[in-house]
Structures are given as C-alpha cells and as structure tokens.
C-alpha cells in the first residue's frame, strides 16, 4: 500500500482523564465517524494517519492513556446486529 493511498482505519482509545478524553474525542471527530464509545472509523492515507497519531500523542498522557490505530484489510469480514449508529448512506 502506498503511503498516500486511502485505507480504512479503526482508532480505539482509553483515556484516564475526562479533559484529555474530550480533546481526543473532538480531534478524532474531525477526521472520522464514532462507531462506539472510544472507537472511531476513518478513511485516510497512512501518511495522514501518522500525522494524526502524532497530534494525538500531544493530547494524551503516555503513562495513563492508550490510543491504538489499526488498518483494516480491504476485504474484511463485517457483520452487524441491531440498530445502525451510522447515518443512512454511510457505509464502512
């Protein structure tokens, strides 16, 4: 995969402090779609994902918080149960 080719990413986090949690949530909300509490889906390049993770690193306390990003495979298996939390027409 090229560094500039778009891919799907899942970002998950566990932030100990409510203020830092708010900062991380608002930053991720600018880039992606919240799927569940502390889980976001993004579609971006590896380069931009690296820049986003660097920005998030400035918002967290590395001794207490945990932020992880996973690139999802192109043909990932997916199924859902229950009501969709995504707006109609948004597919991941």
PyMOL Python script that loads the backbone (N, CA, C, O; Angstrom):
from pymol import cmd

cmd.read_pdbstr("""\
ATOM      1  N   UNK A   1       0.841  -1.181   0.000  1.00  0.00           N
ATOM      2  CA  UNK A   1       0.000   0.000   0.000  1.00  0.00           C
ATOM      3  C   UNK A   1       0.883   1.241   0.000  1.00  0.00           C
ATOM      4  O   UNK A   1       1.829   1.347   0.781  1.00  0.00           O
ATOM      5  N   UNK A   2       0.566   2.156  -0.869  1.00  0.00           N
ATOM      6  CA  UNK A   2       1.277   3.428  -0.936  1.00  0.00           C
ATOM      7  C   UNK A   2       0.966   4.264   0.300  1.00  0.00           C
ATOM      8  O   UNK A   2      -0.116   4.157   0.877  1.00  0.00           O
ATOM      9  N   UNK A   3       1.917   5.089   0.696  1.00  0.00           N
ATOM     10  CA  UNK A   3       1.721   5.961   1.857  1.00  0.00           C
ATOM     11  C   UNK A   3       0.605   6.980   1.629  1.00  0.00           C
ATOM     12  O   UNK A   3       0.065   7.534   2.586  1.00  0.00           O
ATOM     13  N   UNK A   4       0.254   7.231   0.344  1.00  0.00           N
ATOM     14  CA  UNK A   4      -0.753   8.234   0.020  1.00  0.00           C
ATOM     15  C   UNK A   4      -2.079   7.622  -0.416  1.00  0.00           C
ATOM     16  O   UNK A   4      -3.047   8.343  -0.657  1.00  0.00           O
ATOM     17  N   UNK A   5      -2.127   6.296  -0.520  1.00  0.00           N
ATOM     18  CA  UNK A   5      -3.349   5.604  -0.894  1.00  0.00           C
ATOM     19  C   UNK A   5      -4.288   5.535   0.318  1.00  0.00           C
ATOM     20  O   UNK A   5      -3.851   5.251   1.432  1.00  0.00           O
ATOM     21  N   UNK A   6      -5.556   5.792   0.095  1.00  0.00           N
ATOM     22  CA  UNK A   6      -6.512   5.786   1.190  1.00  0.00           C
ATOM     23  C   UNK A   6      -6.814   4.360   1.641  1.00  0.00           C
ATOM     24  O   UNK A   6      -6.856   3.434   0.831  1.00  0.00           O
ATOM     25  N   UNK A   7      -7.022   4.201   2.936  1.00  0.00           N
ATOM     26  CA  UNK A   7      -7.375   2.923   3.538  1.00  0.00           C
ATOM     27  C   UNK A   7      -8.343   3.197   4.678  1.00  0.00           C
ATOM     28  O   UNK A   7      -8.489   4.329   5.138  1.00  0.00           O
ATOM     29  N   UNK A   8      -8.992   2.144   5.116  1.00  0.00           N
ATOM     30  CA  UNK A   8      -9.875   2.246   6.277  1.00  0.00           C
ATOM     31  C   UNK A   8      -9.073   1.943   7.532  1.00  0.00           C
ATOM     32  O   UNK A   8      -8.241   1.036   7.558  1.00  0.00           O
ATOM     33  N   UNK A   9      -9.343   2.721   8.570  1.00  0.00           N
ATOM     34  CA  UNK A   9      -8.636   2.586   9.846  1.00  0.00           C
ATOM     35  C   UNK A   9      -9.652   2.539  10.980  1.00  0.00           C
ATOM     36  O   UNK A   9     -10.734   3.119  10.887  1.00  0.00           O
ATOM     37  N   UNK A  10      -9.294   1.853  12.029  1.00  0.00           N
ATOM     38  CA  UNK A  10     -10.072   1.870  13.259  1.00  0.00           C
ATOM     39  C   UNK A  10      -9.142   2.404  14.340  1.00  0.00           C
ATOM     40  O   UNK A  10      -8.036   1.896  14.528  1.00  0.00           O
ATOM     41  N   UNK A  11      -9.596   3.430  15.045  1.00  0.00           N
ATOM     42  CA  UNK A  11      -8.832   4.014  16.146  1.00  0.00           C
ATOM     43  C   UNK A  11      -9.618   3.765  17.428  1.00  0.00           C
ATOM     44  O   UNK A  11     -10.807   4.072  17.519  1.00  0.00           O
ATOM     45  N   UNK A  12      -8.933   3.205  18.406  1.00  0.00           N
ATOM     46  CA  UNK A  12      -9.551   2.931  19.705  1.00  0.00           C
ATOM     47  C   UNK A  12      -8.700   3.590  20.774  1.00  0.00           C
ATOM     48  O   UNK A  12      -7.487   3.730  20.619  1.00  0.00           O
ATOM     49  N   UNK A  13      -9.346   3.994  21.861  1.00  0.00           N
ATOM     50  CA  UNK A  13      -8.588   4.683  22.895  1.00  0.00           C
ATOM     51  C   UNK A  13      -9.190   4.439  24.265  1.00  0.00           C
ATOM     52  O   UNK A  13     -10.372   4.128  24.416  1.00  0.00           O
ATOM     53  N   UNK A  14      -8.327   4.594  25.256  1.00  0.00           N
ATOM     54  CA  UNK A  14      -8.709   4.531  26.671  1.00  0.00           C
ATOM     55  C   UNK A  14      -7.969   5.685  27.337  1.00  0.00           C
ATOM     56  O   UNK A  14      -6.754   5.628  27.525  1.00  0.00           O
ATOM     57  N   UNK A  15      -8.705   6.722  27.691  1.00  0.00           N
ATOM     58  CA  UNK A  15      -8.120   7.942  28.235  1.00  0.00           C
ATOM     59  C   UNK A  15      -8.579   8.091  29.685  1.00  0.00           C
ATOM     60  O   UNK A  15      -9.778   8.055  29.963  1.00  0.00           O
ATOM     61  N   UNK A  16      -7.644   8.257  30.598  1.00  0.00           N
ATOM     62  CA  UNK A  16      -7.944   8.274  32.033  1.00  0.00           C
ATOM     63  C   UNK A  16      -8.589   9.579  32.506  1.00  0.00           C
ATOM     64  O   UNK A  16      -9.416   9.556  33.417  1.00  0.00           O
ATOM     65  N   UNK A  17      -8.234  10.690  31.915  1.00  0.00           N
ATOM     66  CA  UNK A  17      -8.694  12.000  32.381  1.00  0.00           C
ATOM     67  C   UNK A  17      -9.827  12.529  31.496  1.00  0.00           C
ATOM     68  O   UNK A  17      -9.675  12.547  30.274  1.00  0.00           O
ATOM     69  N   UNK A  18     -10.946  12.956  32.064  1.00  0.00           N
ATOM     70  CA  UNK A  18     -12.077  13.447  31.261  1.00  0.00           C
ATOM     71  C   UNK A  18     -11.717  14.619  30.338  1.00  0.00           C
ATOM     72  O   UNK A  18     -12.240  14.711  29.228  1.00  0.00           O
ATOM     73  N   UNK A  19     -10.848  15.496  30.780  1.00  0.00           N
ATOM     74  CA  UNK A  19     -10.473  16.628  29.931  1.00  0.00           C
ATOM     75  C   UNK A  19      -9.683  16.157  28.698  1.00  0.00           C
ATOM     76  O   UNK A  19      -9.950  16.586  27.576  1.00  0.00           O
ATOM     77  N   UNK A  20      -8.711  15.273  28.929  1.00  0.00           N
ATOM     78  CA  UNK A  20      -7.947  14.729  27.789  1.00  0.00           C
ATOM     79  C   UNK A  20      -8.862  13.912  26.883  1.00  0.00           C
ATOM     80  O   UNK A  20      -8.720  13.945  25.661  1.00  0.00           O
ATOM     81  N   UNK A  21      -9.792  13.185  27.474  1.00  0.00           N
ATOM     82  CA  UNK A  21     -10.751  12.396  26.703  1.00  0.00           C
ATOM     83  C   UNK A  21     -11.527  13.289  25.754  1.00  0.00           C
ATOM     84  O   UNK A  21     -11.720  12.938  24.590  1.00  0.00           O
ATOM     85  N   UNK A  22     -11.972  14.434  26.235  1.00  0.00           N
ATOM     86  CA  UNK A  22     -12.692  15.381  25.393  1.00  0.00           C
ATOM     87  C   UNK A  22     -11.849  15.889  24.243  1.00  0.00           C
ATOM     88  O   UNK A  22     -12.332  16.012  23.117  1.00  0.00           O
ATOM     89  N   UNK A  23     -10.590  16.186  24.523  1.00  0.00           N
ATOM     90  CA  UNK A  23      -9.681  16.665  23.471  1.00  0.00           C
ATOM     91  C   UNK A  23      -9.479  15.598  22.402  1.00  0.00           C
ATOM     92  O   UNK A  23      -9.535  15.896  21.209  1.00  0.00           O
ATOM     93  N   UNK A  24      -9.248  14.367  22.820  1.00  0.00           N
ATOM     94  CA  UNK A  24      -9.029  13.270  21.873  1.00  0.00           C
ATOM     95  C   UNK A  24     -10.301  13.028  21.059  1.00  0.00           C
ATOM     96  O   UNK A  24     -10.234  12.881  19.839  1.00  0.00           O
ATOM     97  N   UNK A  25     -11.449  12.988  21.721  1.00  0.00           N
ATOM     98  CA  UNK A  25     -12.716  12.767  21.030  1.00  0.00           C
ATOM     99  C   UNK A  25     -12.953  13.841  19.968  1.00  0.00           C
ATOM    100  O   UNK A  25     -13.279  13.521  18.825  1.00  0.00           O
ATOM    101  N   UNK A  26     -12.791  15.110  20.339  1.00  0.00           N
ATOM    102  CA  UNK A  26     -13.036  16.195  19.390  1.00  0.00           C
ATOM    103  C   UNK A  26     -12.067  16.144  18.205  1.00  0.00           C
ATOM    104  O   UNK A  26     -12.460  16.434  17.076  1.00  0.00           O
ATOM    105  N   UNK A  27     -10.809  15.778  18.453  1.00  0.00           N
ATOM    106  CA  UNK A  27      -9.841  15.692  17.364  1.00  0.00           C
ATOM    107  C   UNK A  27     -10.208  14.560  16.406  1.00  0.00           C
ATOM    108  O   UNK A  27     -10.150  14.733  15.188  1.00  0.00           O
ATOM    109  N   UNK A  28     -10.584  13.407  16.951  1.00  0.00           N
ATOM    110  CA  UNK A  28     -10.962  12.291  16.093  1.00  0.00           C
ATOM    111  C   UNK A  28     -12.269  12.553  15.351  1.00  0.00           C
ATOM    112  O   UNK A  28     -12.443  12.096  14.222  1.00  0.00           O
ATOM    113  N   UNK A  29     -13.178  13.278  15.972  1.00  0.00           N
ATOM    114  CA  UNK A  29     -14.466  13.591  15.340  1.00  0.00           C
ATOM    115  C   UNK A  29     -14.272  14.423  14.067  1.00  0.00           C
ATOM    116  O   UNK A  29     -15.095  14.360  13.154  1.00  0.00           O
ATOM    117  N   UNK A  30     -13.188  15.199  14.008  1.00  0.00           N
ATOM    118  CA  UNK A  30     -12.884  15.983  12.805  1.00  0.00           C
ATOM    119  C   UNK A  30     -12.458  15.094  11.642  1.00  0.00           C
ATOM    120  O   UNK A  30     -12.583  15.488  10.483  1.00  0.00           O
ATOM    121  N   UNK A  31     -11.959  13.902  11.940  1.00  0.00           N
ATOM    122  CA  UNK A  31     -11.390  13.034  10.916  1.00  0.00           C
ATOM    123  C   UNK A  31     -12.237  11.819  10.581  1.00  0.00           C
ATOM    124  O   UNK A  31     -12.147  11.283   9.477  1.00  0.00           O
ATOM    125  N   UNK A  32     -13.068  11.376  11.536  1.00  0.00           N
ATOM    126  CA  UNK A  32     -13.760  10.122  11.312  1.00  0.00           C
ATOM    127  C   UNK A  32     -15.152  10.084  11.912  1.00  0.00           C
ATOM    128  O   UNK A  32     -15.724  11.103  12.300  1.00  0.00           O
ATOM    129  N   UNK A  33     -15.672   8.866  11.973  1.00  0.00           N
ATOM    130  CA  UNK A  33     -17.032   8.622  12.450  1.00  0.00           C
ATOM    131  C   UNK A  33     -16.957   7.801  13.732  1.00  0.00           C
ATOM    132  O   UNK A  33     -16.331   6.741  13.745  1.00  0.00           O
ATOM    133  N   UNK A  34     -17.589   8.276  14.820  1.00  0.00           N
ATOM    134  CA  UNK A  34     -17.594   7.457  16.035  1.00  0.00           C
ATOM    135  C   UNK A  34     -18.493   6.246  15.834  1.00  0.00           C
ATOM    136  O   UNK A  34     -19.645   6.382  15.420  1.00  0.00           O
ATOM    137  N   UNK A  35     -17.964   5.056  16.129  1.00  0.00           N
ATOM    138  CA  UNK A  35     -18.732   3.824  15.984  1.00  0.00           C
ATOM    139  C   UNK A  35     -19.338   3.388  17.301  1.00  0.00           C
ATOM    140  O   UNK A  35     -20.504   3.001  17.365  1.00  0.00           O
ATOM    141  N   UNK A  36     -18.545   3.454  18.337  1.00  0.00           N
ATOM    142  CA  UNK A  36     -18.968   3.134  19.689  1.00  0.00           C
ATOM    143  C   UNK A  36     -18.142   4.012  20.614  1.00  0.00           C
ATOM    144  O   UNK A  36     -17.271   4.756  20.163  1.00  0.00           O
ATOM    145  N   UNK A  37     -18.416   3.922  21.894  1.00  0.00           N
ATOM    146  CA  UNK A  37     -17.642   4.679  22.858  1.00  0.00           C
ATOM    147  C   UNK A  37     -16.166   4.315  22.702  1.00  0.00           C
ATOM    148  O   UNK A  37     -15.799   3.148  22.835  1.00  0.00           O
ATOM    149  N   UNK A  38     -15.337   5.285  22.426  1.00  0.00           N
ATOM    150  CA  UNK A  38     -13.890   5.114  22.296  1.00  0.00           C
ATOM    151  C   UNK A  38     -13.458   4.346  21.061  1.00  0.00           C
ATOM    152  O   UNK A  38     -12.357   3.796  21.038  1.00  0.00           O
ATOM    153  N   UNK A  39     -14.299   4.295  20.031  1.00  0.00           N
ATOM    154  CA  UNK A  39     -13.958   3.616  18.772  1.00  0.00           C
ATOM    155  C   UNK A  39     -14.367   4.520  17.611  1.00  0.00           C
ATOM    156  O   UNK A  39     -15.517   4.952  17.529  1.00  0.00           O
ATOM    157  N   UNK A  40     -13.424   4.802  16.720  1.00  0.00           N
ATOM    158  CA  UNK A  40     -13.674   5.624  15.548  1.00  0.00           C
ATOM    159  C   UNK A  40     -13.275   4.885  14.283  1.00  0.00           C
ATOM    160  O   UNK A  40     -12.338   4.087  14.296  1.00  0.00           O
ATOM    161  N   UNK A  41     -13.980   5.146  13.193  1.00  0.00           N
ATOM    162  CA  UNK A  41     -13.616   4.658  11.867  1.00  0.00           C
ATOM    163  C   UNK A  41     -13.166   5.860  11.043  1.00  0.00           C
ATOM    164  O   UNK A  41     -13.804   6.913  11.053  1.00  0.00           O
ATOM    165  N   UNK A  42     -12.062   5.687  10.335  1.00  0.00           N
ATOM    166  CA  UNK A  42     -11.525   6.746   9.487  1.00  0.00           C
ATOM    167  C   UNK A  42     -11.165   6.161   8.134  1.00  0.00           C
ATOM    168  O   UNK A  42     -10.867   4.973   8.019  1.00  0.00           O
ATOM    169  N   UNK A  43     -11.196   6.997   7.122  1.00  0.00           N
ATOM    170  CA  UNK A  43     -10.690   6.618   5.807  1.00  0.00           C
ATOM    171  C   UNK A  43      -9.690   7.688   5.412  1.00  0.00           C
ATOM    172  O   UNK A  43     -10.057   8.822   5.104  1.00  0.00           O
ATOM    173  N   UNK A  44      -8.415   7.306   5.427  1.00  0.00           N
ATOM    174  CA  UNK A  44      -7.348   8.264   5.177  1.00  0.00           C
ATOM    175  C   UNK A  44      -6.097   7.518   4.734  1.00  0.00           C
ATOM    176  O   UNK A  44      -6.080   6.288   4.708  1.00  0.00           O
ATOM    177  N   UNK A  45      -5.066   8.251   4.392  1.00  0.00           N
ATOM    178  CA  UNK A  45      -3.801   7.643   3.971  1.00  0.00           C
ATOM    179  C   UNK A  45      -2.933   7.328   5.183  1.00  0.00           C
ATOM    180  O   UNK A  45      -3.154   7.846   6.278  1.00  0.00           O
ATOM    181  N   UNK A  46      -1.955   6.479   4.967  1.00  0.00           N
ATOM    182  CA  UNK A  46      -1.015   6.137   6.037  1.00  0.00           C
ATOM    183  C   UNK A  46      -0.244   7.379   6.484  1.00  0.00           C
ATOM    184  O   UNK A  46       0.047   7.536   7.670  1.00  0.00           O
ATOM    185  N   UNK A  47       0.083   8.247   5.555  1.00  0.00           N
ATOM    186  CA  UNK A  47       0.795   9.482   5.891  1.00  0.00           C
ATOM    187  C   UNK A  47      -0.046  10.357   6.815  1.00  0.00           C
ATOM    188  O   UNK A  47       0.441  10.839   7.837  1.00  0.00           O
ATOM    189  N   UNK A  48      -1.308  10.558   6.450  1.00  0.00           N
ATOM    190  CA  UNK A  48      -2.181  11.385   7.276  1.00  0.00           C
ATOM    191  C   UNK A  48      -2.499  10.703   8.605  1.00  0.00           C
ATOM    192  O   UNK A  48      -2.679  11.370   9.624  1.00  0.00           O
ATOM    193  N   UNK A  49      -2.567   9.368   8.590  1.00  0.00           N
ATOM    194  CA  UNK A  49      -2.812   8.644   9.840  1.00  0.00           C
ATOM    195  C   UNK A  49      -1.632   8.833  10.790  1.00  0.00           C
ATOM    196  O   UNK A  49      -1.827   9.008  11.993  1.00  0.00           O
ATOM    197  N   UNK A  50      -0.425   8.800  10.262  1.00  0.00           N
ATOM    198  CA  UNK A  50       0.766   9.037  11.080  1.00  0.00           C
ATOM    199  C   UNK A  50       0.762  10.433  11.677  1.00  0.00           C
ATOM    200  O   UNK A  50       1.121  10.621  12.840  1.00  0.00           O
ATOM    201  N   UNK A  51       0.353  11.416  10.876  1.00  0.00           N
ATOM    202  CA  UNK A  51       0.282  12.797  11.368  1.00  0.00           C
ATOM    203  C   UNK A  51      -0.792  12.924  12.449  1.00  0.00           C
ATOM    204  O   UNK A  51      -0.588  13.621  13.443  1.00  0.00           O
ATOM    205  N   UNK A  52      -1.929  12.258  12.264  1.00  0.00           N
ATOM    206  CA  UNK A  52      -2.989  12.288  13.265  1.00  0.00           C
ATOM    207  C   UNK A  52      -2.519  11.656  14.572  1.00  0.00           C
ATOM    208  O   UNK A  52      -2.779  12.195  15.648  1.00  0.00           O
ATOM    209  N   UNK A  53      -1.834  10.524  14.488  1.00  0.00           N
ATOM    210  CA  UNK A  53      -1.344   9.865  15.703  1.00  0.00           C
ATOM    211  C   UNK A  53      -0.324  10.748  16.418  1.00  0.00           C
ATOM    212  O   UNK A  53      -0.272  10.765  17.647  1.00  0.00           O
ATOM    213  N   UNK A  54       0.480  11.474  15.660  1.00  0.00           N
ATOM    214  CA  UNK A  54       1.443  12.399  16.273  1.00  0.00           C
ATOM    215  C   UNK A  54       0.706  13.518  17.005  1.00  0.00           C
ATOM    216  O   UNK A  54       1.119  13.925  18.091  1.00  0.00           O
ATOM    217  N   UNK A  55      -0.376  14.016  16.419  1.00  0.00           N
ATOM    218  CA  UNK A  55      -1.168  15.047  17.085  1.00  0.00           C
ATOM    219  C   UNK A  55      -1.819  14.500  18.352  1.00  0.00           C
ATOM    220  O   UNK A  55      -1.829  15.166  19.388  1.00  0.00           O
ATOM    221  N   UNK A  56      -2.361  13.290  18.267  1.00  0.00           N
ATOM    222  CA  UNK A  56      -2.987  12.687  19.447  1.00  0.00           C
ATOM    223  C   UNK A  56      -1.969  12.467  20.555  1.00  0.00           C
ATOM    224  O   UNK A  56      -2.308  12.567  21.734  1.00  0.00           O
ATOM    225  N   UNK A  57      -0.724  12.167  20.190  1.00  0.00           N
ATOM    226  CA  UNK A  57       0.328  11.954  21.189  1.00  0.00           C
ATOM    227  C   UNK A  57       0.564  13.207  22.025  1.00  0.00           C
ATOM    228  O   UNK A  57       0.989  13.113  23.177  1.00  0.00           O
ATOM    229  N   UNK A  58       0.292  14.376  21.455  1.00  0.00           N
ATOM    230  CA  UNK A  58       0.462  15.618  22.215  1.00  0.00           C
ATOM    231  C   UNK A  58      -0.713  15.880  23.156  1.00  0.00           C
ATOM    232  O   UNK A  58      -0.619  16.721  24.050  1.00  0.00           O
ATOM    233  N   UNK A  59      -1.815  15.164  22.957  1.00  0.00           N
ATOM    234  CA  UNK A  59      -3.016  15.381  23.767  1.00  0.00           C
ATOM    235  C   UNK A  59      -3.141  14.420  24.940  1.00  0.00           C
ATOM    236  O   UNK A  59      -3.941  14.650  25.847  1.00  0.00           O
ATOM    237  N   UNK A  60      -2.359  13.351  24.930  1.00  0.00           N
ATOM    238  CA  UNK A  60      -2.535  12.317  25.955  1.00  0.00           C
ATOM    239  C   UNK A  60      -1.374  12.313  26.944  1.00  0.00           C
ATOM    240  O   UNK A  60      -0.335  12.934  26.719  1.00  0.00           O
ATOM    241  N   UNK A  61      -1.580  11.605  28.028  1.00  0.00           N
ATOM    242  CA  UNK A  61      -0.516  11.317  28.995  1.00  0.00           C
ATOM    243  C   UNK A  61      -0.097   9.870  28.726  1.00  0.00           C
ATOM    244  O   UNK A  61      -0.857   8.943  29.006  1.00  0.00           O
ATOM    245  N   UNK A  62       1.076   9.679  28.198  1.00  0.00           N
ATOM    246  CA  UNK A  62       1.527   8.353  27.778  1.00  0.00           C
ATOM    247  C   UNK A  62       1.664   7.366  28.930  1.00  0.00           C
ATOM    248  O   UNK A  62       1.747   6.159  28.703  1.00  0.00           O
ATOM    249  N   UNK A  63       1.687   7.866  30.163  1.00  0.00           N
ATOM    250  CA  UNK A  63       1.774   6.973  31.319  1.00  0.00           C
ATOM    251  C   UNK A  63       0.409   6.428  31.711  1.00  0.00           C
ATOM    252  O   UNK A  63       0.327   5.377  32.347  1.00  0.00           O
ATOM    253  N   UNK A  64      -0.671   7.128  31.340  1.00  0.00           N
ATOM    254  CA  UNK A  64      -2.016   6.744  31.768  1.00  0.00           C
ATOM    255  C   UNK A  64      -2.960   6.362  30.635  1.00  0.00           C
ATOM    256  O   UNK A  64      -3.908   5.608  30.851  1.00  0.00           O
ATOM    257  N   UNK A  65      -2.714   6.867  29.443  1.00  0.00           N
ATOM    258  CA  UNK A  65      -3.656   6.724  28.337  1.00  0.00           C
ATOM    259  C   UNK A  65      -3.140   5.734  27.291  1.00  0.00           C
ATOM    260  O   UNK A  65      -1.951   5.418  27.239  1.00  0.00           O
ATOM    261  N   UNK A  66      -4.062   5.258  26.468  1.00  0.00           N
ATOM    262  CA  UNK A  66      -3.734   4.294  25.420  1.00  0.00           C
ATOM    263  C   UNK A  66      -4.534   4.646  24.171  1.00  0.00           C
ATOM    264  O   UNK A  66      -5.762   4.715  24.225  1.00  0.00           O
ATOM    265  N   UNK A  67      -3.855   4.870  23.050  1.00  0.00           N
ATOM    266  CA  UNK A  67      -4.501   5.127  21.766  1.00  0.00           C
ATOM    267  C   UNK A  67      -3.878   4.164  20.759  1.00  0.00           C
ATOM    268  O   UNK A  67      -2.655   4.055  20.669  1.00  0.00           O
ATOM    269  N   UNK A  68      -4.727   3.468  20.003  1.00  0.00           N
ATOM    270  CA  UNK A  68      -4.242   2.500  19.020  1.00  0.00           C
ATOM    271  C   UNK A  68      -4.971   2.698  17.698  1.00  0.00           C
ATOM    272  O   UNK A  68      -6.161   3.009  17.675  1.00  0.00           O
ATOM    273  N   UNK A  69      -4.247   2.516  16.601  1.00  0.00           N
ATOM    274  CA  UNK A  69      -4.837   2.597  15.264  1.00  0.00           C
ATOM    275  C   UNK A  69      -4.545   1.297  14.527  1.00  0.00           C
ATOM    276  O   UNK A  69      -3.424   0.788  14.552  1.00  0.00           O
ATOM    277  N   UNK A  70      -5.571   0.773  13.875  1.00  0.00           N
ATOM    278  CA  UNK A  70      -5.449  -0.472  13.116  1.00  0.00           C
ATOM    279  C   UNK A  70      -5.921  -0.226  11.690  1.00  0.00           C
ATOM    280  O   UNK A  70      -7.028   0.267  11.476  1.00  0.00           O
ATOM    281  N   UNK A  71      -5.086  -0.568  10.715  1.00  0.00           N
ATOM    282  CA  UNK A  71      -5.520  -0.501   9.317  1.00  0.00           C
ATOM    283  C   UNK A  71      -6.354  -1.738   9.040  1.00  0.00           C
ATOM    284  O   UNK A  71      -5.920  -2.858   9.311  1.00  0.00           O
ATOM    285  N   UNK A  72      -7.539  -1.542   8.506  1.00  0.00           N
ATOM    286  CA  UNK A  72      -8.437  -2.651   8.228  1.00  0.00           C
ATOM    287  C   UNK A  72      -8.161  -3.205   6.834  1.00  0.00           C
ATOM    288  O   UNK A  72      -7.898  -2.437   5.909  1.00  0.00           O
ATOM    289  N   UNK A  73      -8.216  -4.518   6.671  1.00  0.00           N
ATOM    290  CA  UNK A  73      -7.984  -5.104   5.358  1.00  0.00           C
ATOM    291  C   UNK A  73      -9.093  -4.705   4.374  1.00  0.00           C
ATOM    292  O   UNK A  73     -10.220  -4.415   4.775  1.00  0.00           O
ATOM    293  N   UNK A  74      -8.754  -4.698   3.101  1.00  0.00           N
ATOM    294  CA  UNK A  74      -9.695  -4.290   2.062  1.00  0.00           C
ATOM    295  C   UNK A  74     -10.923  -5.192   2.055  1.00  0.00           C
ATOM    296  O   UNK A  74     -12.047  -4.702   1.941  1.00  0.00           O
ATOM    297  N   UNK A  75     -10.729  -6.482   2.172  1.00  0.00           N
ATOM    298  CA  UNK A  75     -11.839  -7.430   2.117  1.00  0.00           C
ATOM    299  C   UNK A  75     -12.185  -7.959   3.503  1.00  0.00           C
ATOM    300  O   UNK A  75     -12.402  -9.158   3.675  1.00  0.00           O
ATOM    301  N   UNK A  76     -12.235  -7.088   4.471  1.00  0.00           N
ATOM    302  CA  UNK A  76     -12.516  -7.502   5.844  1.00  0.00           C
ATOM    303  C   UNK A  76     -13.945  -8.020   5.958  1.00  0.00           C
ATOM    304  O   UNK A  76     -14.865  -7.492   5.334  1.00  0.00           O
ATOM    305  N   UNK A  77     -14.110  -9.057   6.762  1.00  0.00           N
ATOM    306  CA  UNK A  77     -15.443  -9.586   7.030  1.00  0.00           C
ATOM    307  C   UNK A  77     -16.107  -8.697   8.053  1.00  0.00           C
ATOM    308  O   UNK A  77     -15.482  -8.303   9.038  1.00  0.00           O
ATOM    309  N   UNK A  78     -17.361  -8.380   7.831  1.00  0.00           N
ATOM    310  CA  UNK A  78     -18.067  -7.480   8.737  1.00  0.00           C
ATOM    311  C   UNK A  78     -19.523  -7.906   8.823  1.00  0.00           C
ATOM    312  O   UNK A  78     -20.134  -8.266   7.817  1.00  0.00           O
ATOM    313  N   UNK A  79     -20.064  -7.866  10.002  1.00  0.00           N
ATOM    314  CA  UNK A  79     -21.488  -8.078  10.208  1.00  0.00           C
ATOM    315  C   UNK A  79     -21.935  -7.223  11.382  1.00  0.00           C
ATOM    316  O   UNK A  79     -21.145  -6.931  12.281  1.00  0.00           O
ATOM    317  N   UNK A  80     -23.178  -6.829  11.374  1.00  0.00           N
ATOM    318  CA  UNK A  80     -23.697  -6.010  12.470  1.00  0.00           C
ATOM    319  C   UNK A  80     -25.017  -6.589  12.945  1.00  0.00           C
ATOM    320  O   UNK A  80     -25.728  -7.253  12.191  1.00  0.00           O
ATOM    321  N   UNK A  81     -25.326  -6.335  14.175  1.00  0.00           N
ATOM    322  CA  UNK A  81     -26.601  -6.717  14.766  1.00  0.00           C
ATOM    323  C   UNK A  81     -27.211  -5.486  15.424  1.00  0.00           C
ATOM    324  O   UNK A  81     -26.489  -4.691  16.026  1.00  0.00           O
ATOM    325  N   UNK A  82     -28.492  -5.321  15.325  1.00  0.00           N
ATOM    326  CA  UNK A  82     -29.142  -4.189  15.973  1.00  0.00           C
ATOM    327  C   UNK A  82     -29.156  -2.945  15.109  1.00  0.00           C
ATOM    328  O   UNK A  82     -28.800  -2.975  13.931  1.00  0.00           O
ATOM    329  N   UNK A  83     -29.574  -1.857  15.721  1.00  0.00           N
ATOM    330  CA  UNK A  83     -29.713  -0.583  15.016  1.00  0.00           C
ATOM    331  C   UNK A  83     -28.344  -0.029  14.631  1.00  0.00           C
ATOM    332  O   UNK A  83     -27.386  -0.115  15.398  1.00  0.00           O
ATOM    333  N   UNK A  84     -28.271   0.534  13.441  1.00  0.00           N
ATOM    334  CA  UNK A  84     -27.031   1.145  12.969  1.00  0.00           C
ATOM    335  C   UNK A  84     -26.814   2.481  13.655  1.00  0.00           C
ATOM    336  O   UNK A  84     -27.756   3.250  13.844  1.00  0.00           O
ATOM    337  N   UNK A  85     -25.578   2.756  14.026  1.00  0.00           N
ATOM    338  CA  UNK A  85     -25.263   4.057  14.614  1.00  0.00           C
ATOM    339  C   UNK A  85     -24.760   5.033  13.563  1.00  0.00           C
ATOM    340  O   UNK A  85     -24.596   6.223  13.834  1.00  0.00           O
ATOM    341  N   UNK A  86     -24.517   4.519  12.362  1.00  0.00           N
ATOM    342  CA  UNK A  86     -24.044   5.367  11.275  1.00  0.00           C
ATOM    343  C   UNK A  86     -25.217   6.037  10.574  1.00  0.00           C
ATOM    344  O   UNK A  86     -26.298   5.454  10.486  1.00  0.00           O
ATOM    345  N   UNK A  87     -25.021   7.241  10.079  1.00  0.00           N
ATOM    346  CA  UNK A  87     -26.080   7.893   9.316  1.00  0.00           C
ATOM    347  C   UNK A  87     -26.412   7.071   8.073  1.00  0.00           C
ATOM    348  O   UNK A  87     -25.549   6.390   7.519  1.00  0.00           O
ATOM    349  N   UNK A  88     -27.649   7.141   7.649  1.00  0.00           N
ATOM    350  CA  UNK A  88     -28.070   6.391   6.455  1.00  0.00           C
ATOM    351  C   UNK A  88     -27.229   6.795   5.257  1.00  0.00           C
ATOM    352  O   UNK A  88     -27.004   7.981   5.018  1.00  0.00           O
ATOM    353  N   UNK A  89     -26.772   5.821   4.517  1.00  0.00           N
ATOM    354  CA  UNK A  89     -25.930   6.060   3.350  1.00  0.00           C
ATOM    355  C   UNK A  89     -24.446   6.001   3.626  1.00  0.00           C
ATOM    356  O   UNK A  89     -23.653   5.973   2.685  1.00  0.00           O
ATOM    357  N   UNK A  90     -24.039   5.981   4.886  1.00  0.00           N
ATOM    358  CA  UNK A  90     -22.620   5.880   5.240  1.00  0.00           C
ATOM    359  C   UNK A  90     -22.300   4.412   5.447  1.00  0.00           C
ATOM    360  O   UNK A  90     -22.850   3.764   6.337  1.00  0.00           O
ATOM    361  N   UNK A  91     -21.417   3.898   4.628  1.00  0.00           N
ATOM    362  CA  UNK A  91     -21.017   2.505   4.715  1.00  0.00           C
ATOM    363  C   UNK A  91     -19.552   2.413   5.081  1.00  0.00           C
ATOM    364  O   UNK A  91     -18.731   3.189   4.592  1.00  0.00           O
ATOM    365  N   UNK A  92     -19.228   1.477   5.929  1.00  0.00           N
ATOM    366  CA  UNK A  92     -17.831   1.235   6.284  1.00  0.00           C
ATOM    367  C   UNK A  92     -17.458  -0.164   5.889  1.00  0.00           C
ATOM    368  O   UNK A  92     -16.319  -0.582   6.097  1.00  0.00           O
TER     369      UNK A  92
END
""", "prot")
cmd.dss("prot")
cmd.show_as("cartoon", "prot")
cmd.util.cbc("prot")
cmd.orient("prot")
